[in-house]
Amino acid sequence: MSQLLASKLNQGLSPRQFVESMTKNEDAFSSWYNQFQWNDAELEEFYESLNNRDDLRCLIIAADWCGDVVRNVPVVFQAMEKAGIPTEVLIMEQHLDLMDQHLTMGGRAIPVVLFTDTGGHLLGKWGARPKHVQEVMNAFKAANPDREAPDYQEKITVARQEMGRRYGEDTGYQTIILQEIRDILSGV
């Protein structure tokens, strides 16, 4: 991951500014943020241990209209706050150049969480969804490459329903995100 993102550092919104600027889904976002709990002491200790490092930065490509952002970014905010990692949000529509360097199967899926060093060198990335949820979209896209097919909308609706089912109605998915990000940060 030799990409250099130095030009994007200090160009985004702080987590607080992002929430305050939301015009869509603010209540749902805040609800997921407030429901967050550290259910795994080892994970919490891992994130706390990152406070000893001052070489990491977190950039999140996001937009308030996206359901995956509403569910997943509150978890990332909580983790980065615990870790003491400076975090900023880059609104997708204002940073399409960066978004288009981090497509998921050729599409603009958000959030994309990018971890860099202080010089902006990309160290790792996560997103847009937990792997067990993303599997549904991967399978859908592989089976339905033609967005103009007459049954495309019907099939993507079914895929989105399955993704929602895999997220679940409670916060269990949040621990999975914490684990996936821990796995990334453990290697940097």
Residue pairs with C-beta under 8 A, 6 or more apart in sequence:
1 121
1 122
1 123
1 124
1 125
2 121
2 122
3 101
3 121
3 122
4 119
4 120
4 121
4 122
5 59
5 98
5 114
5 116
5 120
5 121
5 122
6 119
6 120
6 121
7 120
8 59
8 90
8 95
8 98
8 120
9 57
9 59
9 88
9 116
9 120
10 88
11 88
11 90
11 95
12 59
12 60
12 88
12 89
12 90
12 91
13 21
13 88
13 89
13 90
13 91
14 87
14 88
14 89
15 77
15 80
15 81
15 87
15 89
17 89
18 62
18 64
18 73
18 89
19 26
19 29
19 30
19 33
21 64
22 29
22 64
23 64
24 64
24 65
25 64
25 65
25 67
25 69
25 70
26 64
28 70
29 64
29 69
29 70
29 73
29 74
30 74
32 70
32 71
32 74
32 75
32 171
33 74
33 77
33 78
35 171
36 74
36 75
36 78
36 171
36 174
37 171
37 174
38 44
38 82
39 175
40 175
40 178
43 175
43 178
43 179
43 182
44 82
46 182
46 185
46 186
47 79
47 82
47 83
47 178
47 182
48 82
48 83
50 56
50 83
50 84
50 85
50 185
51 83
51 84
53 85
54 118
55 117
55 118
56 83
56 85
56 86
56 115
56 116
56 117
56 118
56 123
56 185
56 188
57 85
57 86
57 87
57 88
57 115
57 116
57 117
57 118
57 120
58 76
58 80
58 85
58 86
58 87
58 88
58 113
58 114
58 115
58 116
59 87
59 88
59 89
59 90
59 113
59 114
59 116
60 73
60 76
60 87
60 88
60 89
60 90
60 111
60 112
60 113
60 114
61 89
61 90
61 92
61 95
61 98
61 99
61 102
61 110
61 111
61 112
61 114
61 127
62 69
62 73
62 89
62 90
62 91
62 92
62 110
62 111
62 112
63 69
63 91
63 92
63 93
63 110
64 70
66 110
66 111
68 109
68 110
68 111
68 128
68 129
69 110
69 111
71 167
71 173
72 111
72 127
72 128
72 129
72 130
72 177
73 89
73 111
75 174
75 177
75 178
76 87
76 111
76 113
76 126
76 177
76 181
77 87
79 177
79 178
79 181
80 86
80 87
81 87
83 185
85 115
90 98
92 99
92 108
92 110
99 108
99 110
99 112
100 108
102 112
102 114
102 125
102 127
103 109
104 112
104 127
104 128
104 134
104 137
105 137
105 138
105 141
106 141
107 141
109 127
109 128
109 129
109 137
110 127
110 128
111 127
111 128
112 125
112 126
112 127
112 128
113 125
113 126
113 127
113 181
114 122
114 124
114 125
115 122
115 123
115 124
115 125
115 184
115 185
115 188
116 122
116 123
117 123
123 188
124 184
124 185
124 187
124 188
125 184
126 177
126 180
126 181
126 184
128 134
129 137
129 163
130 167
130 173
130 176
130 177
130 180
131 176
131 180
132 166
132 176
133 163
133 166
133 167
133 173
136 159
136 162
136 163
136 166
137 159
137 163
139 159
140 155
140 156
140 159
143 155
144 152
144 155
144 156
146 152
166 173
167 173
